[in-house]
Amino acid sequence: MSDYIAPATRRRMSVSEASVPTLARGTKLRLDETRQRWVLLVPERVMAPDEIAVEVLKLCDGQRSVADIADHLADIYTAPREEIAGDIIAMLQDLADSGFLVEAAKP
């Protein structure tokens, strides 16, 4: 019998309203001064999120829950909260599935 232990598979975040998202290590949201637009820098790639995605990503600070983010954006955009929450969860789940977003560490 072998003593080999397989490396643990990376656990992906399952995004819900209770999640407290933050950008994963090596992922950064930056303003590209040359192009005058926000970019998401991820390992070996640069992504150009749209204006609403940038607003969401700015709020993914490891302090706010997805519910808090949805409440905040519903107030700003005077849009139905349920619709905003669904859109946010879908967007953040895509980023989490790609490994660019993680659950913030609990204090």
PEHUUR-V121426 format. One record per residue. RES is the residue in three letters. SS is DSSP state (hx for helix, st for strand, lp for the rest). PHI is phi in degrees with one decimal (999 if undefined). BURIAL is # if it has 9 or more other C-alpha atoms within 8 Angstrom, else .. Layout:
# PEHUUR-V121426
res->{RES,RES}
ss->{SS,SS}
phi->{PHI,PHI}
burial->{BURIAL,BURIAL}
This chain:
# PEHUUR-V121426
res->{MET,SER,ASP,TYR,ILE,ALA,PRO,ALA,THR,ARG,ARG,ARG,MET,SER,VAL,SER,GLU,ALA,SER,VAL,PRO,THR,LEU,ALA,ARG,GLY,THR,LYS,LEU,ARG,LEU,ASP,GLU,THR,ARG,GLN,ARG,TRP,VAL,LEU,LEU,VAL,PRO,GLU,ARG,VAL,MET,ALA,PRO,ASP,GLU,ILE,ALA,VAL,GLU,VAL,LEU,LYS,LEU,CYS,ASP,GLY,GLN,ARG,SER,VAL,ALA,ASP,ILE,ALA,ASP,HIS,LEU,ALA,ASP,ILE,TYR,THR,ALA,PRO,ARG,GLU,GLU,ILE,ALA,GLY,ASP,ILE,ILE,ALA,MET,LEU,GLN,ASP,LEU,ALA,ASP,SER,GLY,PHE,LEU,VAL,GLU,ALA,ALA,LYS,PRO}
ss->{lp,lp,lp,lp,lp,lp,lp,lp,lp,lp,lp,lp,lp,lp,lp,lp,lp,lp,lp,lp,st,st,st,lp,lp,lp,lp,st,st,st,st,st,lp,lp,lp,lp,st,st,st,st,st,st,lp,lp,st,st,st,lp,lp,lp,hx,hx,hx,hx,hx,hx,hx,hx,hx,lp,st,lp,lp,lp,lp,hx,hx,hx,hx,hx,hx,hx,hx,hx,hx,hx,hx,lp,lp,lp,hx,hx,hx,hx,hx,hx,hx,hx,hx,hx,hx,hx,hx,hx,hx,hx,hx,lp,lp,lp,st,st,st,lp,lp,lp,lp}
phi->{999,-87.1,-93.7,-66.9,-116.9,-65.1,-61.4,-66.3,-75.7,-66.1,-81.1,-86.8,-75.2,-101.1,-78.5,-140.1,-64.3,-81.9,-62.5,-120.0,-82.3,-148.2,-66.3,-69.9,-56.4,88.7,-110.6,-137.6,-101.7,-136.4,-86.6,-82.1,-61.2,-64.0,-92.7,53.6,-150.4,-76.0,-131.7,-104.9,-90.2,-124.6,-48.5,64.2,-148.6,-129.2,-112.9,-114.3,-69.9,-74.7,-58.1,-68.1,-61.1,-61.5,-60.3,-65.2,-62.7,-62.3,-87.5,-83.4,-104.6,80.7,-113.9,-93.1,-83.8,-60.3,-61.4,-62.2,-63.9,-62.3,-59.7,-60.9,-70.0,-63.4,-66.9,-65.0,-96.4,40.5,-121.8,-60.9,-59.1,-61.8,-67.1,-62.8,-59.5,-62.0,-65.6,-64.2,-60.8,-62.5,-64.4,-67.3,-65.2,-59.6,-67.1,-65.3,-63.3,-84.9,86.4,-94.4,-136.6,-134.7,-75.3,-64.6,-67.0,-80.5,-66.8}
burial->{.,.,.,.,.,.,.,.,.,.,.,.,#,.,#,.,#,.,#,#,#,#,#,#,.,.,#,.,#,.,.,#,.,.,.,.,.,#,#,#,#,#,.,.,.,.,.,.,#,.,.,.,#,#,.,#,#,.,.,#,#,#,.,#,#,#,#,.,#,#,#,.,#,#,.,.,.,.,.,.,#,.,.,#,#,.,.,#,#,.,#,#,#,.,#,#,#,.,#,#,#,#,#,#,.,.,.}
